Amino acid sequence: MSAPGRGGGGTEPYRMSVPSDDAGPTAVFEHLWTPYRMAYIRGEGKPTGTHDCPFCVIPTLGDEEGLVVARGTTVFAVLNLYPYNAGHLMLVPYRHVPDYTDLTVEEVAELGAFTQTAMRTIRTVAGAHGFNIGMNQGSVAGAGIADHLHQHAVPRWGGDTNFMPVVGLTRVLPQVLRETRDLLAAAWSDHAAAASSTHPAAAASSTHPAAAASSTHPAAAASSTHPAAAASSTHPAAAASSTHPAAPTEA
């Protein structure tokens, strides 16, 4: 590649300066020192068991102290101490289990019912436009407390991703957590009562097969008519039944 000469009409080679990699990557790459991350890498301050797991300790506290919004039979709802948005709730089983597949039928049903009530409650109290609902399974997937499963219910509003969080790296929360908890707890009881009277799954009544685990509902009753839900002793997840097309290859 050539460029016009400086002194006259001639040309001279055009050269672009590039870093030399003769000394290997250290000569090319810049360095960003992050010694504060060593605590995370070493796992310092992370729970090591039920004795110091926040999700095991919280149910032993009072509702206000623990920021508990609602308590169920197998699951409880609690405000996130470091919320993504105002009203950020977590739905947590009491049992100290890491994986969604570890939950019982009853826990799965109540976790789902609590998720619905959380959405209805936040819409009533704060007029949320939408939600991010989900859970991170395993530390590699981003779970902060991987040993105790928890599902997030994050309310969203149009424009909530703006200058402050994107450029200023700052969350703006218009209300202290205890006031938010009080509002959500009061509204939660109203929605839970209404849901129990109109929605059999929330009532966990004997008239709803999924909650009562009656013989009239194969998926919840683990009856022999549905191999995948039969929870047989040979393979609880798939039953390895020849009558179930999704599981013919199971050993």
N, C-alpha and C positions, 0 to 999 in steps of 0.2 A: 504494500500500500504506500502511495506517495502523496506528498502534500506540496503546495507551492513553496519555493525557496524563500528565504527571508531577504536575501540581498538582491536578487534579480528575478529573471523570468524562469530560472531553472527550477528543478524539483529536487527534493531530498527525501529519504525514507522517513515514513511516519512511524514512530515507535510509541507503544503504550506500556507504561510501567505496571508490572504485575509483581505481587509478592513472590519471593522465591520459596519453594518448598523443599529445597535441598536438605534442610535440617529436619524435615518431617513436619507433621501437623503442628508442632509447637511454634514453627516459624510462620505459619499461615493464619491459624485461628487465634482470635482474641480470647481472653479469659474473663470469666465472670465468677468471682468467688462468692459462695453462698454457705458459709460455715454454719449459719443458723439451721440449715436443713439436716445437719448431722444428727440432731436430736430426733428428727422424724425417721431418718434411716435406721437409727439404733432402736427405735420404738420406745423412746423415753416418754413416760407419762401416759402411755396407752394402757388400757385395762388388761389385766393378766388373768382375770377370772371373775366369778360372780361377786366376789367380795368388793371389788373396786370398779365394776362395770356400772356406768351411770344409769343404764336402763334397768339394772337390777336394784339399784339404790333408790331411784326416784319413786317407785311405788311405796317405799317405806316412809316417805316424807308426807307431810300434809299437802293438800292440793295447791295452796298458795305458794308454799316454799318450793315445791317441786315443779310448779307451773303446769300441773296436771289439769286438763280440761274435762276429761271424762274417764271413768273406769268401767270396764266391762267385766265379763266373767273370765275371759282369757286374754283380752287385749285392753290397752289403755291409750288415751290420746294425750300428748304433751306438746307444749310449745317448744320450738327449737330455740336454744339459748343464743345461737348465732344465726338468726334468720336471713334467708335470701330476700324475703319480702315480709312486710308486716302480716302477721297471722299465719306464718309458716308453721304447720303442724306436722307431728310425726305420730304414726300409728304403730304401736309396739306390742308384741306379745310379751306376757309376763315371763314366759320360759326363756332361758338363756340358750337360744339356738341360732346358728349362723345362716342357715340356708332355707329358702322358701319351701324346698321339698321336705324339710324337717317338720313342718307344721302339720297338725292334725286336721281332720275335716272340720271340726268345730272351730279351730283357730282361723282357718282360711275363711270360713263363713263369717265370723265376727270381724275379721280384718276387713273384709269387703264391705260389711254393713257399716263399720266405723268410717271407712273411706267415703262412703256415700253421705253419711251424716256430717262429716267434716266439710264436704263440699257445700252441702245445703246451709250449714251453719255460717260458713264464711261468706257465702253469697248474701245471706240475710244481714249479717253484721256489717260487712265491708263492701258489698256490691262488686265482688270480684268478677272480672270479665272472662277469666279462664283459669286453668290450673295446669301445673306440671305435677303429675302423679307418677311415682315410681320408687324403686329401691336399687341401690348399688350392691351387688352380690360379690363379696370378696374385696380385699384391699386393692387388688390389681384393677378392679373396676371403679375404685374411688370411694369405697366405704370407709368412713372415718373410724367407726367401731364395727369391724367386720364380724366379730364373734357373736353379736346380738342383732338379729335381723330387725330392721325398722323401715317403714315405708313413709316417704315424704309426700305431703300435700301442700304444694306451694301455690298460693294465689297469685294471679297475674292481672295486670291492668295495662291498657294501652298507654305507651309512653313510659313504662316503668324502667325500661332500659334506655337511659339518657346520658347526659354529660357526666353526672355524678358517679355512677358505677363504672362507666366505660373509660372515661378520661381521668376523673378524680379518684377512681378506685375506692369510692365511699358509698355505703348504703345509707339512705335517709329513711329513718323509721320515725313516724309521727307520734308514736305512743309507746310508753314504757310497757314492758312485757306483762307485768302484773295486772295492769288495766286491761290489756288485750285479753289476758286469761279470764278475767272476770266477765267480760262481755261475751266471749265465746262459750264459757261454761253455762251462763244463764240461757243463751240461745240454744245450746246443745240439748239441754234437758227438754226444751219444748219440741225440737225436731225429733229427738229420740222417742218421746212419748207419742207424737203424731205418727211416726214411722211404725212403731210397734202395734198401733191400732189399725193401720191400713196396709202394712206390708208384712206378710207372714215371715219372711226371712229375718226381719229385724226383731220380730217378736219371739223368735226361737220357740214357737209354740209347737205343740204336738200335732197341729194340723198342717204343718209345713214339713214335707218329707226331708228336705235338705238339712233342716235344723234338728228335727226329731230323729233323723236316721231311721225312719220307719221302713218297713219292708215294701212299701208301695212306691218307693223312689230308688231305683237301682243304684244310681250314682252315689247317693248319700248313704244308703243302707248297706252298701257293699254286698249286694245280692249276687247270686250266681248267674243272673241273667246278663250281667255286664262285666266281662272279664277285666277290663281296664280299671274298674272301680271296685272290684271285688276284694282287693287287698288280700289276696290269697297268700298262703305261707310260702309259695314257690317264688313269687316275684311281686312284691306289693305294687310296683309302679306299672307293670304291664301284664302281670298275671301269667305271662308266657302261655296263654291259652290258644289252642288251635282255632277257636271260634272267633278270635279277635284279629282281623286282618292286619292291624298295625303291629302286632307282636309275634308273627310266626317265626321270626329268626331268633327270638330270645332263647337262651339256654335253659 
